[in-house]
Amino acid sequence: MSVLRTAICVVLLLGTTNAYAVTVEVAKKCNALLAKKFPPRVVGNPAAGSAQGTGKAQRDYFKKCVESDGKIEDSDTAPNSDKNPK
């Protein structure tokens, strides 16, 4: 009887979890975008930290990028009509 209860609990627990699998392509794209947005202080040394932003800001940016499948708009790179008169 306890085996049946355990099996039911396992089925219920596994059936209620929804996991989002990140593809390799999206993760690589978001990692590249993250490196552009938050460049490292010392290139090739991740322990040196970032030249700008906090760790929380980086995690939030990466999470937002993954949630939007790598299609994230960056306000810093968007063209501004006031700065580029033609």
C-alpha positions as CSV (number, residue, x, y, z in Angstrom):
1,M,0.0,0.0,0.0
2,S,2.8,2.4,0.8
3,V,4.4,1.7,-2.6
4,L,1.1,2.7,-4.3
5,R,1.0,6.0,-2.2
6,T,4.6,6.8,-3.1
7,A,3.9,6.1,-6.8
8,I,0.8,8.4,-6.7
9,C,2.8,11.2,-5.0
10,V,5.6,10.9,-7.6
11,V,3.1,11.1,-10.5
12,L,1.3,14.1,-9.0
13,L,4.5,15.9,-8.3
14,L,6.0,15.3,-11.8
15,G,2.7,16.1,-13.5
16,T,2.4,19.5,-11.8
17,T,5.9,20.9,-12.7
18,N,6.3,22.9,-15.8
19,A,9.9,23.3,-16.9
20,Y,11.0,25.6,-19.7
21,A,13.9,24.1,-21.7
22,V,16.2,26.8,-23.0
23,T,17.7,25.9,-26.4
24,V,21.4,26.2,-27.0
25,E,21.0,28.8,-29.7
26,V,18.9,31.1,-27.4
27,A,21.4,30.7,-24.5
28,K,24.3,31.6,-26.7
29,K,22.6,34.6,-28.2
30,C,21.5,35.9,-24.8
31,N,25.1,35.3,-23.5
32,A,26.5,37.4,-26.4
33,L,23.9,40.1,-25.8
34,L,24.8,40.1,-22.1
35,A,28.5,40.5,-22.9
36,K,27.7,43.5,-25.0
37,K,25.4,45.1,-22.5
38,F,27.7,44.4,-19.5
39,P,31.3,44.2,-20.8
40,P,33.9,42.6,-18.5
41,R,36.5,44.7,-16.7
42,V,39.2,42.4,-17.9
43,V,38.6,40.5,-21.1
44,G,39.0,36.8,-20.5
45,N,38.8,37.0,-16.8
46,P,35.2,36.6,-15.5
47,A,36.3,36.9,-11.9
48,A,37.3,40.5,-12.5
49,G,33.6,41.4,-12.7
50,S,31.7,43.7,-15.0
51,A,32.6,47.2,-16.0
52,Q,29.0,48.3,-15.5
53,G,25.9,47.0,-13.8
54,T,25.3,44.7,-10.9
55,G,25.1,40.9,-10.8
56,K,21.3,41.2,-10.2
57,A,20.9,43.5,-13.3
58,Q,22.8,40.9,-15.4
59,R,20.7,38.0,-14.2
60,D,17.5,40.0,-14.8
61,Y,18.7,40.9,-18.3
62,F,19.6,37.3,-19.2
63,K,16.3,36.1,-17.8
64,K,14.4,38.7,-19.8
65,C,16.3,37.7,-22.9
66,V,15.6,34.0,-22.5
67,E,11.9,34.6,-21.8
68,S,11.7,36.6,-25.1
69,D,13.6,33.8,-27.0
70,G,16.6,36.0,-27.6
71,K,14.6,38.9,-29.1
72,I,15.3,41.7,-26.7
73,E,15.3,45.3,-27.6
74,D,18.2,47.3,-26.1
75,S,17.4,50.9,-25.5
76,D,21.2,51.8,-25.6
77,T,21.6,50.6,-29.2
78,A,18.3,52.0,-30.5
79,P,18.8,54.9,-33.0
80,N,17.7,58.2,-31.7
81,S,16.5,60.8,-34.2
82,D,17.8,63.7,-32.1
83,K,21.3,62.4,-32.1
84,N,21.5,61.5,-35.8
85,P,20.2,64.4,-37.9
86,K,20.2,63.8,-41.6
